[in-house]
Amino acid sequence: MPALALGFADPVRDSQAAFKALMWAMAQPGDVVPLDTRLAPPAPLTPEMAASALALIDYETPVWLDPALAAAPETADFLRFHTGAPLTGDPAAARFALVADPAALPAFDSFAQGEPDYPDRSTTLILAVERFDAAPLVLEGPGIKGWRGFGAHPLPADFAARLAANRALFPLGLDLILTAPGAVAALPRSVRLQDEG
């Protein structure tokens, strides 16, 4: 039986540092924020996705894993041991969804959108992208002065349409965290595309 991959070396400080980066990313949508982590989780879980999970997820937050992650039992073992989070096969029951293959991201309406009285009862998606790159999306909204360009690869071909539909549900909808080597960015449900007006 392979040894379980280690979590944060200094759980308090490392978790706080990751949480700070994630909150800064959420407060500044589309801004790429450095995320330094020395984690070596089991593949295909990336260090940045693992750091985000360890900082945000606990025993009260059901987690859904995409097929790429679910196919690696070591990933589930790592998350269960270090977070205590229950895993669910139903994306609509998840508070967090971890996606190692964002090009195959399920439709947004597969996940919990929140409820009118409890919009926070929605799913937060944590995606592992290969890179942040040229900015095909022009973002506006809270936390953005004027506008901000944003791009990441890979993403679904209809990603812009998904973001627009997600914004139309506000205050319901999904929040997205995108992780790449050494960095993180966020697209909360409040963000809108410039051509939406």
BELPE-V711149 format. One record per pair of residues at least 12 apart in sequence whose C-alpha atoms are under 10 Angstrom apart, sorted by sequence separation. I is the first residue (numbers start at 1). J is the second residue. D is the distance in Angstrom with one decimal. If there is no record, write none. Layout:
BEGIN
I/J/D ; I/J/D
END
This chain:
BEGIN
21/33/6.4 ; 22/34/9.5 ; 35/47/9.6 ; 36/48/7.9 ; 39/51/7.2 ; 64/76/10.0 ; 111/123/6.0 ; 112/124/8.9 ; 137/149/5.6 ; 138/150/6.3 ; 163/175/10.0 ; 175/187/6.1 ; 176/188/5.8 ; 20/33/10.0 ; 21/34/7.0 ; 22/35/8.4 ; 35/48/6.9 ; 37/50/9.1 ; 38/51/9.0 ; 63/76/9.8 ; 110/123/9.7 ; 111/124/8.8 ; 135/148/8.5 ; 136/149/6.9 ; 137/150/5.2 ; 138/151/8.9 ; 163/176/9.8 ; 174/187/8.9 ; 175/188/4.3 ; 176/189/7.8 ; 21/35/6.3 ; 34/48/10.0 ; 37/51/6.9 ; 97/111/8.5 ; 111/125/9.0 ; 135/149/4.8 ; 136/150/6.4 ; 137/151/6.2 ; 174/188/7.0 ; 175/189/5.2 ; 20/35/9.4 ; 21/36/9.2 ; 36/51/9.0 ; 37/52/9.9 ; 91/106/9.1 ; 96/111/9.3 ; 108/123/9.5 ; 134/149/8.0 ; 135/150/4.2 ; 136/151/5.7 ; 137/152/9.5 ; 173/188/8.8 ; 174/189/5.6 ; 175/190/8.5 ; 18/34/9.5 ; 19/35/9.6 ; 35/51/8.6 ; 63/79/9.2 ; 92/108/9.8 ; 95/111/8.8 ; 96/112/9.7 ; 133/149/9.8 ; 134/150/7.0 ; 135/151/4.3 ; 136/152/8.9 ; 173/189/5.8 ; 174/190/9.4 ; 175/191/9.4 ; 18/35/6.6 ; 35/52/9.3 ; 63/80/9.8 ; 70/87/9.8 ; 91/108/9.8 ; 92/109/8.3 ; 93/110/9.6 ; 94/111/7.3 ; 95/112/7.7 ; 108/125/9.5 ; 133/150/7.5 ; 134/151/5.4 ; 135/152/7.9 ; 172/189/7.5 ; 173/190/8.9 ; 17/35/8.2 ; 18/36/7.8 ; 91/109/9.5 ; 92/110/5.9 ; 93/111/7.4 ; 94/112/7.1 ; 132/150/7.8 ; 133/151/5.2 ; 134/152/7.6 ; 171/189/7.4 ; 172/190/9.4 ; 17/36/8.5 ; 18/37/8.0 ; 70/89/9.2 ; 91/110/6.2 ; 92/111/4.1 ; 93/112/6.6 ; 95/114/9.8 ; 132/151/5.7 ; 133/152/5.4 ; 134/153/9.4 ; 170/189/6.5 ; 171/190/7.6 ; 17/37/9.2 ; 90/110/8.7 ; 91/111/5.1 ; 92/112/4.5 ; 105/125/9.7 ; 131/151/8.6 ; 132/152/4.2 ; 133/153/7.1 ; 169/189/8.2 ; 170/190/6.7 ; 58/79/9.4 ; 59/80/8.5 ; 90/111/8.4 ; 91/112/7.4 ; 92/113/8.2 ; 131/152/5.7 ; 132/153/6.4 ; 167/188/8.9 ; 168/189/8.9 ; 169/190/9.4 ; 170/191/9.6 ; 14/36/9.2 ; 15/37/9.9 ; 57/79/8.9 ; 58/80/9.1 ; 61/83/9.3 ; 62/84/9.6 ; 63/85/6.7 ; 64/86/8.9 ; 65/87/7.7 ; 67/89/9.9 ; 90/112/9.9 ; 92/114/9.9 ; 105/127/8.8 ; 130/152/7.6 ; 131/153/5.6 ; 132/154/9.2 ; 137/159/9.7 ; 138/160/9.9 ; 166/188/9.4 ; 167/189/5.5 ; 168/190/9.2 ; 14/37/7.9 ; 45/68/9.1 ; 59/82/9.8 ; 60/83/9.5 ; 61/84/8.9 ; 62/85/5.9 ; 63/86/6.3 ; 64/87/5.9 ; 65/88/7.9 ; 66/89/9.1 ; 129/152/6.7 ; 130/153/5.8 ; 131/154/7.9 ; 137/160/7.3 ; 166/189/6.3 ; 167/190/6.1 ; 14/38/9.4 ; 44/68/7.1 ; 45/69/6.8 ; 54/78/10.0 ; 58/82/8.6 ; 59/83/6.3 ; 60/84/8.2 ; 61/85/5.8 ; 62/86/4.9 ; 63/87/4.8 ; 64/88/5.2 ; 65/89/7.6 ; 102/126/9.4 ; 103/127/9.8 ; 128/152/9.9 ; 129/153/5.7 ; 130/154/6.6 ; 136/160/9.2 ; 163/187/8.6 ; 165/189/9.8 ; 166/190/8.7 ; 167/191/6.6 ; 168/192/8.8 ; 43/68/9.4 ; 44/69/6.2 ; 50/75/9.5 ; 54/79/7.9 ; 57/82/9.4 ; 58/83/4.9 ; 59/84/4.5 ; 60/85/6.4 ; 61/86/6.9 ; 62/87/5.5 ; 63/88/5.9 ; 64/89/6.1 ; 65/90/9.4 ; 66/91/9.0 ; 95/120/9.2 ; 102/127/6.1 ; 128/153/9.4 ; 129/154/5.9 ; 130/155/9.7 ; 163/188/9.5 ; 164/189/9.4 ; 166/191/9.0 ; 167/192/6.1 ; 43/69/8.0 ; 44/70/9.7 ; 53/79/7.8 ; 57/83/6.1 ; 58/84/5.7 ; 59/85/4.1 ; 60/86/7.6 ; 61/87/8.7 ; 62/88/6.2 ; 63/89/8.5 ; 64/90/6.8 ; 65/91/8.3 ; 95/121/7.2 ; 96/122/8.5 ; 97/123/6.8 ; 98/124/8.8 ; 99/125/7.3 ; 100/126/8.6 ; 101/127/7.6 ; 102/128/6.8 ; 103/129/8.9 ; 128/154/8.9 ; 129/155/7.6 ; 152/178/8.3 ; 163/189/8.0 ; 166/192/8.9 ; 167/193/8.8 ; 42/69/9.5 ; 44/71/9.4 ; 45/72/9.1 ; 56/83/8.9 ; 57/84/8.2 ; 58/85/5.1 ; 59/86/6.5 ; 62/89/9.7 ; 63/90/9.1 ; 64/91/5.6 ; 94/121/9.3 ; 95/122/6.1 ; 96/123/5.2 ; 97/124/6.3 ; 98/125/6.2 ; 99/126/6.1 ; 100/127/6.1 ; 101/128/7.1 ; 102/129/6.8 ; 127/154/9.9 ; 128/155/9.8 ; 152/179/9.5 ; 153/180/9.3 ; 163/190/9.8 ; 164/191/8.7 ; 165/192/9.5 ; 9/37/9.9 ; 44/72/7.7 ; 50/78/9.1 ; 54/82/6.9 ; 55/83/8.8 ; 57/85/6.6 ; 58/86/8.6 ; 59/87/9.9 ; 62/90/9.6 ; 63/91/8.1 ; 64/92/8.8 ; 70/98/9.7 ; 93/121/9.6 ; 94/122/8.0 ; 95/123/4.4 ; 96/124/4.8 ; 97/125/4.8 ; 98/126/5.0 ; 99/127/4.8 ; 100/128/5.1 ; 101/129/7.8 ; 102/130/9.6 ; 127/155/9.3 ; 152/180/8.8 ; 163/191/8.1 ; 164/192/6.4 ; 168/196/9.9 ; 8/37/8.4 ; 9/38/8.3 ; 22/51/9.8 ; 43/72/7.6 ; 45/74/9.5 ; 50/79/8.2 ; 53/82/9.3 ; 54/83/6.1 ; 57/86/9.9 ; 62/91/9.4 ; 64/93/8.1 ; 65/94/9.3 ; 69/98/7.8 ; 70/99/9.8 ; 93/122/8.9 ; 94/123/6.0 ; 95/124/6.1 ; 96/125/5.8 ; 97/126/6.0 ; 98/127/6.1 ; 99/128/6.3 ; 100/129/7.6 ; 101/130/9.8 ; 163/192/7.3 ; 164/193/6.7 ; 167/196/9.7 ; 8/38/7.8 ; 9/39/8.3 ; 18/48/8.8 ; 22/52/7.4 ; 42/72/8.1 ; 44/74/9.7 ; 45/75/6.6 ; 53/83/7.8 ; 54/84/9.9 ; 63/93/8.2 ; 64/94/5.6 ; 68/98/9.8 ; 69/99/7.3 ; 70/100/9.8 ; 92/122/8.4 ; 93/123/8.2 ; 94/124/8.4 ; 95/125/8.6 ; 96/126/7.2 ; 97/127/8.3 ; 98/128/8.1 ; 99/129/9.1 ; 100/130/9.8 ; 163/193/7.7 ; 164/194/9.9 ; 7/38/9.2 ; 8/39/6.6 ; 21/52/9.2 ; 42/73/9.2 ; 43/74/8.2 ; 44/75/7.8 ; 45/76/9.8 ; 54/85/9.9 ; 62/93/7.0 ; 63/94/5.0 ; 64/95/8.0 ; 65/96/8.8 ; 66/97/7.5 ; 67/98/9.9 ; 68/99/7.8 ; 69/100/6.4 ; 92/123/7.6 ; 94/125/9.6 ; 164/195/9.6 ; 6/38/10.0 ; 7/39/6.5 ; 8/40/9.7 ; 19/51/8.7 ; 42/74/6.1 ; 43/75/7.3 ; 50/82/9.9 ; 53/85/9.8 ; 61/93/9.6 ; 62/94/4.9 ; 63/95/6.1 ; 64/96/6.4 ; 65/97/5.9 ; 66/98/6.3 ; 67/99/8.3 ; 68/100/6.3 ; 69/101/8.6 ; 91/123/8.2 ; 160/192/9.7 ; 161/193/9.4 ; 164/196/7.5 ; 6/39/7.2 ; 7/40/8.2 ; 18/51/6.3 ; 19/52/7.3 ; 22/55/8.8 ; 41/74/8.8 ; 42/75/5.8 ; 45/78/9.6 ; 61/94/7.2 ; 62/95/5.5 ; 63/96/5.0 ; 64/97/4.6 ; 65/98/5.1 ; 66/99/5.2 ; 67/100/8.5 ; 68/101/6.7 ; 152/185/9.6 ; 160/193/7.8 ; 5/39/8.5 ; 6/40/7.3 ; 7/41/7.9 ; 17/51/9.5 ; 18/52/6.5 ; 19/53/9.7 ; 22/56/9.1 ; 41/75/7.6 ; 42/76/9.5 ; 45/79/9.9 ; 61/95/5.6 ; 62/96/6.6 ; 63/97/5.6 ; 64/98/6.3 ; 65/99/6.4 ; 66/100/6.8 ; 67/101/8.3 ; 5/40/6.7 ; 6/41/7.3 ; 18/53/9.5 ; 19/54/9.1 ; 20/55/9.3 ; 42/77/9.5 ; 60/95/9.0 ; 61/96/7.0 ; 62/97/8.6 ; 63/98/7.4 ; 64/99/8.6 ; 65/100/8.4 ; 66/101/7.5 ; 150/185/9.4 ; 5/41/5.6 ; 6/42/9.7 ; 15/51/7.5 ; 18/54/8.6 ; 19/55/5.5 ; 42/78/7.6 ; 66/102/9.1 ; 68/104/9.8 ; 4/41/8.8 ; 5/42/6.7 ; 14/51/8.4 ; 15/52/8.5 ; 18/55/6.2 ; 19/56/7.2 ; 41/78/7.4 ; 67/104/9.4 ; 150/187/9.7 ; 4/42/8.6 ; 15/53/9.6 ; 17/55/8.7 ; 18/56/9.0 ; 41/79/9.5 ; 57/95/8.9 ; 66/104/8.9 ; 67/105/10.0 ; 15/54/6.9 ; 16/55/7.2 ; 57/96/7.7 ; 66/105/8.0 ; 14/54/9.4 ; 15/55/5.0 ; 56/96/8.9 ; 66/106/8.7 ; 14/55/8.4 ; 15/56/8.6 ; 8/50/9.6 ; 7/50/8.5 ; 8/51/7.9 ; 11/54/9.0 ; 12/55/9.5 ; 53/96/8.6 ; 7/51/8.5 ; 11/55/9.2 ; 53/97/9.7 ; 149/193/9.8 ; 53/98/8.4 ; 147/192/9.9 ; 148/193/9.7 ; 149/194/9.8 ; 8/54/8.1 ; 52/98/9.9 ; 132/178/9.0 ; 142/188/9.5 ; 147/193/9.1 ; 148/194/9.3 ; 7/54/7.9 ; 8/55/9.7 ; 64/111/9.6 ; 131/178/9.5 ; 132/179/8.9 ; 141/188/9.8 ; 143/190/9.4 ; 144/191/8.8 ; 147/194/7.6 ; 50/98/9.4 ; 130/178/9.8 ; 131/179/8.3 ; 132/180/7.1 ; 139/187/9.2 ; 141/189/9.9 ; 142/190/6.8 ; 143/191/8.8 ; 146/194/9.8 ; 49/98/7.7 ; 107/156/9.7 ; 124/173/9.2 ; 125/174/7.2 ; 126/175/8.8 ; 127/176/7.5 ; 128/177/8.7 ; 129/178/6.5 ; 130/179/8.2 ; 131/180/5.4 ; 132/181/9.3 ; 141/190/6.5 ; 142/191/7.0 ; 49/99/8.9 ; 103/153/8.4 ; 104/154/9.3 ; 105/155/7.9 ; 106/156/9.2 ; 122/172/7.5 ; 123/173/8.1 ; 124/174/5.8 ; 125/175/6.3 ; 126/176/6.1 ; 127/177/6.2 ; 128/178/6.0 ; 129/179/5.9 ; 130/180/5.6 ; 131/181/7.1 ; 140/190/9.0 ; 141/191/5.1 ; 142/192/9.2 ; 49/100/8.6 ; 102/153/8.6 ; 103/154/5.5 ; 104/155/8.0 ; 105/156/6.8 ; 107/158/9.8 ; 108/159/9.9 ; 119/170/8.7 ; 120/171/8.9 ; 121/172/8.8 ; 122/173/6.7 ; 123/174/5.8 ; 124/175/4.9 ; 125/176/4.8 ; 126/177/4.7 ; 127/178/4.8 ; 128/179/4.9 ; 129/180/5.2 ; 130/181/7.1 ; 131/182/9.7 ; 132/183/8.7 ; 140/191/6.0 ; 141/192/6.0 ; 102/154/6.3 ; 103/155/4.6 ; 104/156/6.6 ; 107/159/9.8 ; 119/171/6.3 ; 120/172/7.8 ; 121/173/9.4 ; 122/174/6.2 ; 123/175/7.1 ; 124/176/5.8 ; 125/177/6.1 ; 126/178/5.8 ; 127/179/6.0 ; 128/180/6.0 ; 129/181/8.3 ; 131/183/8.9 ; 132/184/9.0 ; 139/191/6.6 ; 140/192/5.3 ; 141/193/8.5 ; 45/98/8.7 ; 101/154/8.2 ; 102/155/5.4 ; 103/156/4.6 ; 104/157/9.7 ; 109/162/9.6 ; 113/166/8.9 ; 118/171/9.5 ; 119/172/5.1 ; 120/173/8.9 ; 121/174/9.6 ; 122/175/8.2 ; 123/176/8.8 ; 124/177/7.4 ; 125/178/8.1 ; 126/179/7.3 ; 127/180/8.6 ; 128/181/8.8 ; 131/184/9.9 ; 132/185/8.8 ; 139/192/5.7 ; 140/193/6.0 ; 141/194/9.0 ; 45/99/8.8 ; 46/100/8.0 ; 101/155/8.6 ; 102/156/6.8 ; 103/157/7.7 ; 105/159/9.6 ; 108/162/7.1 ; 116/170/9.8 ; 118/172/8.6 ; 119/173/7.7 ; 120/174/9.2 ; 138/192/8.4 ; 139/193/4.8 ; 140/194/5.9 ; 44/99/9.7 ; 45/100/6.7 ; 101/156/9.8 ; 103/158/9.9 ; 107/162/8.1 ; 108/163/9.1 ; 114/169/9.8 ; 116/171/7.9 ; 117/172/9.7 ; 119/174/9.5 ; 120/175/9.8 ; 129/184/9.6 ; 137/192/9.7 ; 138/193/5.7 ; 139/194/5.7 ; 140/195/9.5 ; 44/100/6.5 ; 103/159/9.4 ; 109/165/9.9 ; 113/169/8.3 ; 114/170/9.9 ; 115/171/9.1 ; 116/172/7.1 ; 128/184/9.3 ; 137/193/6.9 ; 138/194/5.5 ; 139/195/9.0 ; 140/196/9.5 ; 43/100/9.4 ; 44/101/9.1 ; 108/165/9.0 ; 109/166/9.1 ; 113/170/9.5 ; 114/171/8.5 ; 115/172/6.8 ; 127/184/9.7 ; 137/194/8.1 ; 138/195/8.1 ; 139/196/9.8 ; 140/197/9.4 ; 108/166/7.8 ; 113/171/9.4 ; 114/172/5.4 ; 115/173/9.2 ; 126/184/9.9 ; 127/185/10.0 ; 137/195/9.6 ; 64/123/9.5 ; 113/172/5.6 ; 114/173/6.5 ; 127/186/9.9 ; 63/123/9.1 ; 112/172/9.3 ; 113/173/4.5 ; 114/174/8.1 ; 126/186/9.1 ; 62/123/9.6 ; 63/124/9.7 ; 64/125/9.4 ; 65/126/10.0 ; 66/127/9.9 ; 112/173/7.8 ; 113/174/6.0 ; 125/186/9.7 ; 61/123/9.9 ; 63/125/9.9 ; 111/173/9.0 ; 112/174/7.7 ; 113/175/9.5 ; 125/187/9.8 ; 111/174/8.0 ; 125/188/10.0 ; 109/173/8.8 ; 124/188/9.0 ; 108/173/8.5 ; 109/174/9.2 ; 124/189/9.8 ; 108/174/7.6 ; 5/74/8.5 ; 4/74/7.6 ; 5/75/9.3 ; 3/74/9.4 ; 4/75/9.5 ; 7/78/8.2 ; 2/74/8.6 ; 5/77/9.1 ; 6/78/8.2 ; 7/79/9.4 ; 4/77/7.6 ; 5/78/6.6 ; 53/126/8.3 ; 4/78/6.6 ; 5/79/10.0 ; 7/81/9.1 ; 8/82/9.0 ; 52/126/7.9 ; 6/81/9.8 ; 7/82/6.5 ; 5/81/9.8 ; 6/82/8.5 ; 7/83/9.5 ; 50/126/9.8 ; 102/178/9.5 ; 4/81/8.7 ; 5/82/9.5 ; 49/126/6.9 ; 4/82/9.9 ; 48/126/9.9 ; 49/127/7.3 ; 50/128/9.9 ; 48/127/9.8 ; 49/128/6.4 ; 96/175/9.7 ; 97/176/9.6 ; 98/177/9.7 ; 99/178/9.5 ; 100/179/9.8 ; 48/128/7.9 ; 49/129/9.7 ; 96/176/9.8 ; 46/127/9.9 ; 47/128/9.6 ; 46/128/7.1 ; 45/128/8.2 ; 46/129/9.6 ; 44/128/9.3 ; 32/132/7.8 ; 30/132/9.8 ; 30/135/9.7 ; 30/137/9.4 ; 30/138/9.2 ; 30/139/7.3 ; 29/139/8.0 ; 30/140/9.4 ; 29/140/8.6 ; 29/141/8.3 ; 31/143/9.7 ; 28/141/9.6 ; 29/142/8.0 ; 30/143/9.4 ; 31/144/8.9 ; 28/142/8.0 ; 29/143/6.3 ; 30/144/8.5 ; 27/142/8.0 ; 28/143/4.8 ; 29/144/6.7 ; 27/143/5.6 ; 28/144/6.2 ; 26/143/8.5 ; 27/144/8.6 ; 28/145/9.2 ; 30/147/9.8 ; 31/148/7.8 ; 25/143/9.7 ; 30/148/6.8 ; 31/149/8.7 ; 32/150/8.8 ; 24/143/9.9 ; 29/148/8.3 ; 30/149/7.3 ; 31/150/7.7 ; 28/148/9.6 ; 30/150/5.6 ; 29/150/9.1 ; 30/151/8.3 ; 30/152/9.9 ; 52/177/8.7 ; 52/178/9.7 ; 52/179/8.4 ; 49/177/9.1 ; 51/179/9.7 ; 49/178/8.4 ; 50/179/9.7 ; 48/178/9.2 ; 49/179/6.1 ; 48/179/5.8 ; 49/180/8.2 ; 47/179/9.1 ; 48/180/6.8 ; 49/181/9.5 ; 52/184/8.9 ; 46/179/8.5 ; 47/180/9.1 ; 48/181/6.8 ; 46/180/8.4 ; 47/181/7.9 ; 48/182/6.9 ; 49/183/9.9 ; 46/181/8.1 ; 47/182/8.6 ; 48/183/7.2 ; 49/184/8.9 ; 48/184/7.5 ; 35/179/8.7 ; 37/181/9.6 ; 34/179/9.9 ; 35/180/9.0 ; 36/181/9.0 ; 37/182/7.5 ; 32/178/9.3 ; 33/179/9.6 ; 34/180/9.6 ; 35/181/8.3 ; 36/182/5.7 ; 37/183/9.5 ; 29/176/9.8 ; 30/177/9.7 ; 32/179/9.3 ; 34/181/9.1 ; 35/182/5.1 ; 36/183/7.4 ; 29/177/9.7 ; 30/178/9.4 ; 32/180/9.4 ; 34/182/5.8 ; 35/183/4.6 ; 36/184/9.8 ; 26/175/8.8 ; 33/182/8.6 ; 34/183/4.3 ; 35/184/6.2 ; 26/176/8.8 ; 32/182/9.8 ; 33/183/5.4 ; 34/184/6.4 ; 35/185/9.6 ; 26/177/7.9 ; 32/183/6.4 ; 33/184/5.3 ; 34/185/8.9 ; 25/177/8.2 ; 31/183/10.0 ; 32/184/5.7 ; 33/185/6.1 ; 25/178/9.5 ; 31/184/8.4 ; 32/185/4.8 ; 33/186/9.2 ; 30/184/9.3 ; 31/185/5.8 ; 32/186/8.1 ; 22/177/7.9 ; 30/185/5.7 ; 31/186/7.4 ; 22/178/9.8 ; 29/185/7.0 ; 30/186/5.7 ; 31/187/9.2 ; 22/179/9.8 ; 28/185/8.4 ; 29/186/5.3 ; 30/187/6.1 ; 25/183/9.7 ; 26/184/9.6 ; 27/185/9.9 ; 28/186/7.7 ; 29/187/5.3 ; 30/188/9.1 ; 25/184/6.9 ; 26/185/7.3 ; 27/186/8.3 ; 28/187/8.8 ; 29/188/6.7 ; 24/184/9.6 ; 25/185/5.1 ; 26/186/5.1 ; 27/187/9.4 ; 28/188/9.4 ; 29/189/9.8 ; 22/183/9.7 ; 24/185/8.8 ; 25/186/5.3 ; 26/187/6.9 ; 27/188/8.6 ; 29/190/8.9 ; 30/191/8.9 ; 21/183/8.8 ; 22/184/7.0 ; 23/185/9.7 ; 24/186/8.9 ; 25/187/8.3 ; 26/188/6.4 ; 29/191/7.0 ; 21/184/7.5 ; 22/185/7.6 ; 23/186/8.9 ; 25/188/9.4 ; 28/191/9.9 ; 29/192/9.9 ; 21/185/8.9 ; 22/186/7.7 ; 18/184/9.6
END
